[in-house]
Amino acid sequence: MFSDSIPSPSDLQNLHSFLILGGGSSGDSAAKLLHSLGKKLSLADRNLENANRDLYTNVLSDNVPHESLDGIDCLIKSPGILPNHPIIELAKKKQIPILSEICLGRIFFKGKIIGITGTDGKSTTTALTYHLLQKKFPNARMGGNIGVPFTSFCREDIEIVVLELSSYQLEDSPNLKLTASAILNLASDHLERHKTMENYALAKWKIQNLEDNQHNCFVNPNFFTYTPFPKPNLDHLHLIGEGNSYFVSQNPNRIHTKSNLYDAEKFPLKGKHNLMNLCFAIALCESVGMKKEEIESQLETFQGLPHRFQSIPNESLNPKYNQIRFINDSKSTNLHSMLSGISGFQKENPLYLVLGGIPKVEPLEPFLRRWKELECPLYVFGKAKEVWKEELNQVGLPVYYFEDLPSLLERVKLDTILWTKVRENDPKTETLTVIFSPAGASFDLYKNFEERGNHFVQLVQTNFGS
C-alpha cells in the first residue's frame, strides 16, 4: 500500500491525521513539516522517553498496532522500520496510505534532484557532488541518508539538491522523478532486511527515472550481475568503469568522461575507490550543465568526510614517524568497503592492515585472496578475531589478535619501530601505510563508527605523538 506515485500537495490537503512510525531525525523532521501545515500528529515508537511531545497529540508504543491506527488518514514510515512491522501490515489491510519521509519531501520540492545510492561510498560521493555543484549553484543543498532529512528543507527555494538514498529509503518510495541518479556499486550488505541480493538490487534500482529521456543514470556495471534483467540499452543509462565511456586511470590520476578528460593529480582523497567516487560525482555534475573548468576548479579543495579513508595529519605526530601514514577508515563496516579502500595497493607497498568489529554475513574468501596478494601483516581486534580466526590462520601470513584497540596499537607501535630501523638501512623504502579499515560493525565495543574512529585517531596521536 506504499504510494506508487508521488502525491500532489492537493492530495495531502485531504489527509488530516498522520501517524509517524519511528521517531528519530527523519520521523521528527517529517512531523515538523506536517505540524506546520496544521496536521494532527501521532507517534508510534519503541523509545518513547525521547519523544518530542510538543509535536505529537498522541504518543504510543509501536507494540499496539490497533490502537495506533485509530482515526489515522496516512502513515509516514521511518526507513529503519521493517516492512513487515505489525503496524505496516495493519495499515495495508485498512488501505491507509503509507509514505516515506523522502517521498513526503518530494511532494513539495520544486528544484532539480540528484540521487546517489550504492553499498559503499554514498556519503563521500554525495558530499563531493555537493562540493562541486557549489561553483555553479551556490545555494545547493545536500541531505537524505547523510544526516540532513529532506523534509527539513524541501520547501526552501533551492535550485538543486543532492540526496544520499539508502536501499531502505528507496524501497519505501515510489519513483522520485530525480533529475539524475547514480548507483555506485553493490555488494553483500543489509541481507537481514532484503533477504537476497536480487531484492537488494531491486530496491537500489528504484533510484532511476529512465522513462524520462532527460534523466541520466550512472551505474557501476557490477550492479547488473545481481538484477533479474540485463542492462537496459538506453542512451541515458551510462556505465562507469573500465571499458566504458566514463572511467578512471592512474599514474597519473585522470577522470575520463564522454566529453572531457580531468586531471585528478591534486585531488586530496587517496585510493582508486575515491577516484571512482570522483568519476561518478563529475558525471552527475556534467549532467546538470556544469562545465569542465567549473568542476576542475573545485577538485583540490575537497577535504572528504571524517572516518572515510581519512589521513591523520603528520603534524600531530612525532617527526620520527613522518614516513608512516595512518588512515582512519572506521566507516568501513563490511568487507567490500575495506577491499575498495586497499584496491590501489600492491605487494611492494608497505602496509599494516587493522580489522575488527562485528563481521557481516558475507564470504571472507575475496579478502583472503587479496591478502595473499599483498602479504601484509594483519591486526585483528574485537568480535572479528573469534569469527575469522580459523580462516585467517590457514593462510599462513602474519596475523595478530587483540581484545581491543589500545592493546592492538601498542603492538603496531612496536612493529613500526622495527620497520623504521630497517628503513634506516634502505632509505628508498616506500612510506609505510597503517590502515584502520575494520570491515565490521562497531557495536561490539563502541556506540557507532564515529566513536570507534575517534578512538583510533586518539590512540595514534598518543602512541606516535611523542
C-alpha positions in Angstrom: 0.0 0.0 0.0 3.0 2.3 -0.3 2.0 5.1 -2.6 3.1 4.0 -6.2 3.4 7.7 -7.3 4.2 11.0 -5.6 1.0 12.5 -4.2 0.3 16.1 -5.0 0.0 18.9 -2.4 -3.8 18.9 -3.0 -3.8 15.1 -2.2 -2.1 16.0 1.1 -4.8 18.6 1.9 -7.4 15.9 2.1 -5.4 14.0 4.7 -5.7 15.4 8.3 -4.4 12.9 10.8 -0.9 11.3 10.4 0.9 8.6 12.3 4.7 8.9 12.3 6.0 5.3 12.7 9.5 5.6 14.1 10.8 8.9 15.5 14.5 9.9 15.2 15.7 12.6 12.9 13.7 11.7 9.8 10.5 11.0 11.7 10.7 14.2 13.7 11.6 16.2 10.6 8.5 14.9 8.8 6.4 15.7 11.8 7.7 19.3 11.9 6.8 19.7 8.3 3.3 18.3 8.8 2.8 20.3 12.0 3.5 23.5 10.1 0.6 22.5 7.8 -1.8 22.2 10.7 -2.0 18.4 10.6 -2.8 16.2 13.6 0.1 14.0 14.5 0.6 10.8 16.5 3.9 8.9 17.1 4.4 5.2 17.4 7.9 4.4 18.6 9.9 1.9 20.6 11.7 4.6 22.7 9.0 6.9 24.0 11.2 8.6 26.5 12.9 10.6 23.8 9.7 11.6 22.0 9.2 15.3 21.2 5.8 15.7 22.9 5.4 19.2 21.6 4.9 17.8 18.1 2.5 15.0 18.8 -1.1 14.8 20.1 -0.7 11.2 20.9 2.5 9.2 21.7 2.2 5.4 21.7 4.3 2.3 21.8 4.7 0.6 18.4 3.6 -2.6 20.1 -0.1 -1.7 20.0 -1.0 -1.6 16.2 -4.8 -1.5 16.6 -4.8 1.5 19.0 -2.0 3.3 16.9 -4.2 3.4 13.7 -7.4 4.7 15.2 -8.5 7.7 13.1 -5.3 7.8 11.1 -5.5 9.0 7.4 -1.9 8.5 6.4 1.2 6.8 7.8 4.8 8.2 7.5 7.3 5.3 7.8 10.9 5.9 9.0 13.4 3.9 6.9 14.7 1.8 9.8 11.2 0.2 10.4 11.0 -3.3 8.9 8.4 -3.6 6.1 6.6 -6.4 7.9 6.1 -4.4 11.1 2.6 -5.1 12.5 1.5 -1.5 12.1 2.6 -1.6 8.5 0.7 -4.8 7.9 -2.4 -3.4 9.6 -2.2 -0.1 7.6 -2.1 -2.2 4.3 -5.2 -4.1 5.4 -7.0 -0.9 6.2 -5.8 0.7 3.0 -4.2 3.6 4.8 -1.7 5.4 2.5 2.0 4.9 3.6 4.6 7.4 2.6 8.4 7.6 3.2 9.9 10.8 4.7 11.8 11.2 1.3 8.5 10.9 -0.6 6.9 13.5 1.7 9.7 15.9 1.0 9.4 15.2 -2.8 5.8 16.4 -2.8 7.0 20.0 -2.0 10.4 20.3 -3.7 10.4 22.2 -7.0 14.1 22.2 -8.0 16.4 19.6 -9.5 17.4 16.5 -7.5 20.5 14.3 -7.9 20.2 11.0 -6.1 23.1 8.7 -5.1 23.0 5.2 -3.8 25.3 2.1 -3.5 26.7 -0.2 -0.9 29.8 1.9 -0.2 30.9 5.4 -0.9 27.4 7.0 -0.8 28.2 9.7 1.8 31.6 10.7 0.3 30.2 10.9 -3.3 27.2 12.9 -2.1 29.4 15.4 -0.2 31.8 15.5 -3.2 29.0 16.1 -5.7 27.6 18.9 -3.4 31.0 20.4 -3.2 31.5 20.5 -6.9 28.0 21.9 -7.6 28.5 24.9 -5.4 30.7 26.5 -8.1 27.6 26.8 -10.4 24.8 26.5 -7.8 25.8 28.5 -4.7 22.6 27.7 -2.8 22.8 23.9 -3.5 22.0 21.6 -0.6 22.6 18.0 0.4 20.6 15.7 2.6 18.9 12.4 2.9 20.7 9.4 4.4 23.8 11.6 5.0 22.1 13.0 8.1 20.0 16.0 7.0 16.4 15.0 6.4 15.0 16.1 3.1 11.8 17.3 4.8 13.8 19.8 6.8 14.5 22.0 3.7 12.2 20.7 0.9 10.0 23.9 0.9 13.0 26.2 0.5 13.7 28.0 -2.8 16.7 25.9 -3.8 17.8 25.2 -7.4 19.3 21.8 -6.8 19.8 19.3 -4.1 21.9 16.1 -3.7 20.3 13.3 -1.8 22.1 10.2 -0.4 19.5 7.5 -0.6 19.7 4.2 1.2 18.1 1.0 0.0 15.7 1.3 2.9 14.6 4.8 1.8 14.3 3.7 -1.8 12.4 0.5 -1.0 9.7 2.6 0.8 9.4 5.2 -2.0 7.7 5.4 -5.4 9.6 6.8 -8.5 11.0 10.0 -7.0 11.4 11.5 -10.5 15.0 12.6 -10.0 17.0 14.8 -12.4 20.0 12.4 -12.4 21.0 9.4 -10.3 23.9 7.1 -9.6 24.3 3.5 -8.3 28.0 3.4 -7.2 28.3 -0.4 -6.5 26.6 -3.3 -5.0 27.9 -5.9 -2.5 26.6 -8.2 0.2 25.0 -6.0 2.9 21.7 -5.5 4.6 20.6 -9.0 3.7 18.9 -9.3 7.1 16.4 -6.9 5.6 16.4 -7.7 1.9 17.0 -11.4 2.2 18.5 -11.8 -1.3 21.0 -9.8 -3.4 18.3 -9.6 -6.1 15.9 -7.9 -3.7 18.7 -5.6 -2.5 19.5 -4.7 -6.2 15.8 -4.1 -7.0 15.5 -1.7 -4.0 18.5 0.3 -5.3 17.2 0.2 -8.9 14.2 2.3 -7.8 16.5 5.4 -7.9 16.4 5.6 -11.7 13.9 7.5 -13.7 14.7 6.1 -17.1 11.2 6.5 -18.6 12.2 10.2 -18.7 14.7 10.6 -21.6 16.1 13.7 -19.9 17.1 11.7 -16.8 20.8 10.5 -16.7 21.5 7.4 -14.7 25.2 6.4 -14.0 25.8 2.8 -12.8 28.7 0.5 -11.9 28.4 -2.5 -14.3 28.7 -5.0 -11.5 25.2 -3.9 -10.4 23.6 -5.8 -13.2 25.1 -9.1 -12.1 22.5 -9.1 -9.3 19.4 -8.0 -11.2 16.8 -10.3 -12.8 17.2 -8.3 -16.0 20.2 -7.3 -18.2 21.3 -3.8 -18.5 18.7 -1.8 -20.5 20.0 -0.5 -23.8 19.3 3.2 -23.3 21.3 6.2 -24.3 20.7 7.9 -21.0 21.9 4.9 -18.9 25.7 5.2 -18.6 28.2 2.6 -17.2 31.1 3.8 -15.2 34.2 1.6 -15.1 37.0 0.2 -17.3 36.0 -0.3 -20.9 33.2 2.3 -20.8 32.9 6.0 -21.7 33.3 7.0 -18.1 36.4 5.5 -16.3 39.4 6.2 -14.1 43.1 5.9 -15.0 46.0 6.1 -12.6 49.7 7.1 -12.7 48.8 9.9 -13.4 45.3 10.1 -11.9 42.8 11.0 -14.6 39.0 11.0 -14.8 37.6 10.3 -18.3 34.0 11.2 -19.3 32.3 11.1 -22.6 33.3 14.6 -23.4 36.2 15.6 -21.1 39.5 14.5 -19.5 40.1 15.7 -15.9 43.4 16.0 -14.2 42.9 14.5 -10.7 46.5 14.5 -9.5 45.7 17.2 -6.9 42.5 15.5 -5.7 43.2 15.1 -1.9 41.5 11.7 -1.3 43.7 8.7 -1.9 42.8 5.3 -3.4 41.2 4.1 -6.6 37.8 3.8 -4.9 37.9 7.6 -4.2 38.8 8.2 -7.9 35.7 6.2 -8.8 33.6 8.2 -6.4 35.0 11.4 -8.1 34.2 10.0 -11.6 30.5 9.5 -10.5 30.4 13.0 -9.0 31.9 14.6 -12.1 29.5 12.7 -14.4 26.5 13.8 -12.3 27.7 17.4 -12.3 28.2 17.4 -16.1 24.7 16.0 -16.5 23.2 19.1 -14.9 25.2 21.5 -17.1 28.5 22.2 -15.3 31.5 23.0 -17.4 34.9 21.3 -17.1 36.6 24.4 -15.8 33.9 24.9 -13.1 34.3 21.3 -11.9 38.1 21.2 -12.1 38.4 24.4 -10.0 36.8 22.6 -7.1 38.8 19.3 -7.1 41.7 20.5 -5.0 39.6 21.9 -2.1 37.5 18.9 -1.2 38.5 17.6 2.3 36.4 14.4 2.5 34.3 13.2 5.4 35.5 12.1 8.8 36.2 8.3 9.2 36.2 7.7 5.4 39.7 6.8 4.4 40.8 9.9 6.2 44.6 10.6 6.7 45.7 11.6 10.2 47.8 14.7 9.8 51.5 14.1 10.2 51.8 17.4 12.0 50.1 15.8 15.1 52.8 13.1 15.2 56.4 12.9 16.2 58.7 13.8 13.2 60.5 10.4 13.6 57.3 8.8 12.3 56.9 11.0 9.2 57.5 8.1 6.9 54.4 6.4 8.3 50.9 7.3 7.0 47.9 6.5 9.2 44.4 6.1 7.6 41.2 6.2 9.6 38.5 4.3 7.6 36.3 3.5 10.6 33.2 3.9 8.3 34.2 0.6 6.7 31.6 -1.8 8.2 31.8 -4.6 5.6 34.5 -6.4 3.6 33.5 -4.8 0.3 34.2 -1.3 1.7 37.6 -2.4 3.1 38.6 -4.1 -0.2 37.7 -1.0 -2.1 40.0 1.1 0.1 43.0 -1.2 -0.4 42.4 -1.8 -4.1 45.3 0.5 -5.1 47.9 -1.2 -3.0 50.4 -3.7 -4.3 52.7 -6.2 -2.7 55.6 -3.8 -2.9 53.7 -1.1 -0.9 54.4 -1.4 2.8 51.1 -1.9 4.6 49.8 -2.8 8.0 46.0 -3.6 8.0 43.8 -3.3 11.0 40.5 -5.2 11.0 37.8 -5.7 13.7 34.3 -5.3 14.9 31.3 -7.5 14.2 31.5 -9.2 10.8 28.6 -9.0 8.4 27.2 -12.1 6.8 29.5 -12.2 3.8 32.1 -14.6 2.5 35.7 -14.0 3.6 37.3 -15.6 0.5 37.6 -12.4 -1.6 39.6 -10.8 1.2 41.8 -13.9 1.7 42.7 -13.8 -2.0 43.6 -10.1 -1.8 45.6 -10.6 1.5 47.7 -13.3 -0.2 48.5 -10.9 -3.0 49.6 -8.1 -0.6 51.3 -10.4 2.0 50.9 -7.6 4.7 50.7 -8.1 8.4 47.2 -8.2 9.8 46.0 -6.9 13.2 42.5 -8.1 14.3 40.5 -7.0 17.3 37.1 -7.4 18.9 34.4 -9.9 17.8 36.1 -10.5 14.4 39.0 -12.3 16.0 36.6 -15.1 17.1 34.6 -15.2 13.8 37.5 -15.0 11.4 40.4 -16.6 13.3 40.2 -20.1 11.9 40.1 -19.0 8.3 42.8 -16.3 8.7 45.2 -18.8 10.4 45.0 -21.1 7.5 46.5 -18.5 5.1 50.0 -18.7 6.7 50.6 -14.9 6.8 51.4 -12.8 9.9 48.2 -12.2 11.8 47.9 -10.9 15.4 44.7 -10.9 17.6 43.7 -8.4 20.3 40.8 -7.9 22.7 40.7 -4.1 22.0 42.2 -1.2 20.1 44.6 0.0 22.8 46.5 -3.3 23.0 46.5 -3.5 19.2 48.0 -0.1 18.8 50.7 -0.9 21.3 51.8 -3.8 19.1 51.6 -1.7 16.0 53.9 0.8 17.6 56.5 -1.9 18.4 56.3 -3.2 14.8 56.6 0.2 13.3 59.7 0.9 15.4 61.3 -2.2 14.0 60.2 -1.2 10.5 61.7 2.3 11.0 65.1 0.8 11.9 65.0 -1.4 8.8 64.2 1.6 6.7 67.2 3.5 8.0 69.3 1.0 6.1 67.3 1.4 3.0 66.1 5.0 2.6 64.5 4.1 -0.7 61.8 2.0 1.0 58.3 3.5 0.4 56.2 5.1 3.1 54.5 2.6 5.4 50.7 2.9 5.5 48.7 1.8 8.5 45.1 1.4 7.5 42.3 1.1 10.1 39.5 -0.3 8.0 37.6 -2.6 10.3 35.3 -4.3 7.8 32.8 -4.9 10.6 30.1 -3.2 12.6 31.3 -1.2 15.6 28.7 -2.3 18.2 30.8 -4.9 20.0 33.0 -2.2 21.6 31.6 1.2 20.5 28.3 3.1 20.1 29.0 3.8 16.5 31.7 4.0 13.8 32.4 7.7 14.7 33.3 6.8 18.3 35.4 3.9 17.0 37.2 6.2 14.5 37.8 8.9 17.1 39.3 6.4 19.5 41.7 5.2 16.8 42.8 8.7 16.0 43.3 9.4 19.7 45.4 6.2 20.2 47.6 7.0 17.2 48.2 10.5 18.5 49.0 9.1 22.0 51.3 6.4 20.8 53.0 8.2 17.9 52.9 11.8 19.1 55.9 11.6 21.4 
